[in-house]
Amino acid sequence: DLENYCPKQIQTYGFPYLDGTINRGGYSNIMVADEHFIIRWPDNFPLDAGAPLLCAGITTYSPLRYFGLDKPGLRIGINGLGGLGHVAVKFAKAFGTKVTVISTSLSKKKEAIERLGVDEFLVSRDPEQMQAAVGTLDGIIDTVSASHPVVPLLSLLKPNGKLIVVGAPEAPLQLPVFTLIQGRKTIAGSGIGGMKETQEMIDFAAKNNILADVEVIPIDYINTAMDRLLKSDVKYRFVIDVENSLKPE
């Protein structure tokens, strides 16, 4: 189940296919796919709120499972409460873990605790809060794609703790190795997941009623949506209604 790490992979859209044509993925009105790359969609599982799970869902489910951060009672941190982070919270809670959200935005605290059921909320810019939580977490899923320091996150981990990076900042991480050595800590990366694991994820999500929070838009709204995305003005994923966008006026 490692096809997502294959060096010859062909991604969903914008990549040359075997015959040289550029594939168009899910934005197409007609799509043909090999049966090996099809997910069986559970009955009565919403397509709109379920669609982002095929990216954000598997991107967070996979590292929680692979790195053993899915055991009831573990204390798991989720850095960033956006498109990836809010889904990570839902999976981590469904696994029975105690979830701490780490965020720069105090404004997200109420929603995190009251609606998403987060156990703790840490404002990463508050040195007192961060200091009080040092050495309390078994693992952290880092979903933040903006440049940010990782040493404060590593300090939150218990000995043998794991920091799993799924966000992709443009600038290289600054990583003083003494922080790793001091607690025999691990920093690792993870990218989406294979077909078998993606099917597992969707079945688990359907069983536990895990869905992304989405705003459904028509295709002609896409440029406005991109502008809003840059301002973090979406809770938490835009989903394009391709079918209705293609219907004649």
C-alpha positions in Angstrom: 0.0 0.0 0.0 2.8 2.4 -1.0 1.7 3.5 -4.4 1.4 7.1 -3.2 5.1 7.1 -2.7 5.9 5.6 -6.1 8.5 7.7 -8.0 6.6 7.1 -11.2 3.2 8.2 -9.8 0.7 10.1 -12.0 -1.2 12.5 -9.9 -4.9 13.2 -10.3 -4.8 16.4 -12.4 -2.3 18.6 -14.2 0.1 15.7 -14.9 1.0 14.0 -18.2 -0.8 10.7 -18.5 0.9 7.6 -20.1 -0.1 8.8 -23.6 1.3 12.3 -23.0 -2.1 14.1 -22.6 -2.6 16.2 -19.5 -5.1 14.6 -17.1 -7.9 16.7 -15.7 -9.1 14.7 -12.7 -12.3 15.5 -10.9 -12.9 18.8 -12.7 -13.9 17.0 -15.8 -17.5 16.4 -16.9 -16.6 12.8 -18.0 -13.9 10.7 -16.4 -12.6 7.1 -17.0 -10.6 5.4 -14.3 -9.1 2.0 -13.8 -11.1 -0.1 -11.3 -7.9 -0.4 -9.1 -8.1 3.3 -8.5 -11.8 3.6 -7.6 -13.1 4.1 -4.0 -16.3 2.3 -3.1 -18.4 5.1 -1.7 -20.5 4.1 1.4 -24.3 4.2 1.1 -25.9 7.5 2.1 -22.5 9.2 2.7 -22.7 12.8 1.4 -20.7 13.5 -1.7 -20.1 17.2 -1.0 -18.8 17.0 2.6 -17.2 13.6 2.0 -15.2 14.7 -1.1 -12.4 16.5 0.9 -11.7 13.3 2.8 -10.1 11.9 -0.3 -7.4 14.5 0.3 -7.5 16.1 3.7 -9.0 13.0 5.3 -6.4 10.5 4.1 -3.6 13.0 4.6 -4.4 13.0 8.4 -5.8 9.5 8.9 -2.7 7.9 7.4 -0.1 9.3 9.8 -2.4 8.8 12.8 -2.6 5.1 11.9 0.9 4.5 10.6 2.7 6.1 13.5 0.5 4.5 16.1 -1.2 7.8 17.2 -4.6 6.2 17.0 -4.8 4.5 20.4 -7.5 5.5 22.9 -6.1 7.6 25.7 -3.1 9.0 23.8 -2.6 12.7 23.9 -2.5 14.0 20.4 -1.7 17.6 19.2 -3.1 19.0 16.0 -1.1 22.1 14.9 -3.3 24.4 12.8 -7.1 24.3 12.6 -7.8 24.7 8.9 -8.8 22.3 6.1 -6.4 19.6 7.2 -6.5 20.3 10.9 -10.3 20.2 11.5 -10.4 16.8 9.8 -7.4 15.6 11.8 -9.3 16.6 15.0 -12.3 14.5 14.0 -10.3 11.4 13.2 -8.2 11.7 16.4 -11.3 12.1 18.5 -12.9 9.1 16.8 -9.9 7.0 17.7 -10.5 7.9 21.3 -7.5 10.1 21.9 -7.3 13.3 23.9 -6.9 16.1 21.4 -5.0 19.4 21.9 -5.3 22.0 19.1 -2.3 24.3 18.8 -3.1 27.5 16.9 -2.0 31.1 16.5 -5.6 32.2 16.5 -7.4 32.5 19.9 -10.6 33.3 17.9 -10.8 29.6 16.9 -10.9 28.4 20.5 -14.7 28.5 21.1 -15.4 26.5 17.9 -12.6 24.0 18.6 -13.9 23.1 22.1 -17.6 23.6 21.8 -18.2 22.2 18.3 -15.3 19.9 17.5 -15.0 18.6 21.0 -11.3 19.4 21.4 -10.0 18.7 24.9 -7.3 21.5 25.1 -6.6 24.6 23.1 -3.1 26.1 23.1 -2.3 29.5 21.6 1.2 29.0 20.2 2.0 32.7 20.6 1.4 32.6 24.3 4.7 31.5 26.0 3.0 30.8 29.4 0.5 28.4 27.8 3.2 26.7 25.7 5.5 26.3 28.8 2.7 24.8 30.9 2.1 22.2 28.2 5.7 21.1 27.8 6.2 17.3 27.7 2.4 16.5 27.7 1.8 15.1 24.1 2.5 11.7 22.6 2.3 12.9 19.1 1.6 16.0 16.9 0.2 16.2 13.4 1.5 19.5 12.0 -0.8 20.7 9.3 0.5 24.3 9.0 1.8 25.3 5.6 3.0 28.8 6.6 6.6 29.0 7.9 6.6 28.4 11.6 9.1 27.2 14.2 9.1 23.5 15.1 11.2 23.6 18.3 8.2 24.8 20.4 6.1 21.9 19.0 8.9 19.4 19.7 9.0 20.7 23.3 5.4 19.8 23.8 6.2 16.1 23.1 6.9 13.5 25.8 10.1 11.5 25.5 9.7 9.2 22.4 7.1 11.6 21.0 6.5 12.0 17.3 6.0 15.2 15.2 4.5 14.3 11.9 4.6 17.0 9.2 1.8 17.0 6.6 1.7 20.8 5.9 4.3 22.0 3.4 5.9 25.4 4.2 8.0 26.9 1.4 11.0 27.7 3.6 13.1 24.8 5.1 12.4 24.0 8.7 14.9 25.1 11.3 15.7 22.0 13.2 18.2 22.1 16.1 19.0 18.4 16.6 19.6 18.7 20.3 15.9 19.1 20.8 15.4 15.7 19.1 18.3 14.0 21.0 17.1 15.2 24.4 13.9 13.3 24.3 14.6 10.6 21.7 11.9 12.4 19.6 11.0 11.7 16.0 10.1 14.2 13.2 8.6 12.6 10.1 6.6 13.4 7.0 3.5 11.8 5.5 1.8 12.2 2.2 -1.9 11.2 1.4 -2.2 7.4 1.4 -2.6 4.3 -0.8 -5.8 2.9 -2.2 -6.3 0.3 0.5 -5.8 2.8 3.2 -8.0 5.4 1.5 -10.9 2.8 1.4 -10.3 2.0 5.1 -10.5 5.8 5.9 -13.7 6.3 4.0 -15.4 3.3 5.6 -14.2 4.5 9.0 -15.4 8.0 8.3 -18.9 6.7 7.3 -19.1 4.5 10.3 -18.1 7.3 12.7 -20.0 10.1 10.8 -16.8 12.1 10.0 -17.3 14.7 7.4 -15.4 17.8 6.3 -17.0 21.2 7.0 -17.5 22.6 3.5 -18.8 25.5 1.5 -20.2 24.3 -1.9 -19.6 26.7 -4.8 -20.3 26.8 -8.5 -17.3 26.7 -10.9 -17.6 30.3 -11.9 -17.0 31.3 -8.3 -13.5 29.7 -8.3 -11.4 32.9 -8.6 -13.3 34.5 -5.7 -12.8 31.3 -3.7 -9.1 31.3 -4.4 -8.9 34.9 -3.1 -10.8 34.0 0.0 -8.5 30.9 0.5 -5.5 33.2 0.6 -7.2 35.1 3.4 -8.1 31.9 5.3 -11.7 32.9 4.7 -13.3 29.5 4.5 -14.5 26.9 7.0 -12.9 24.8 6.1 -12.9 23.5 2.5 -14.5 24.8 -0.7 -16.2 22.1 -2.8 -17.0 22.7 -6.5 -20.5 21.5 -7.6 -19.3 20.2 -10.9 -22.6 18.7 -12.0 -24.7 21.8 -11.5 -21.9 24.0 -12.9 -22.2 22.1 -16.2 -25.9 22.3 -16.5 -27.1 24.8 -19.2 -28.6 28.1 -17.8 
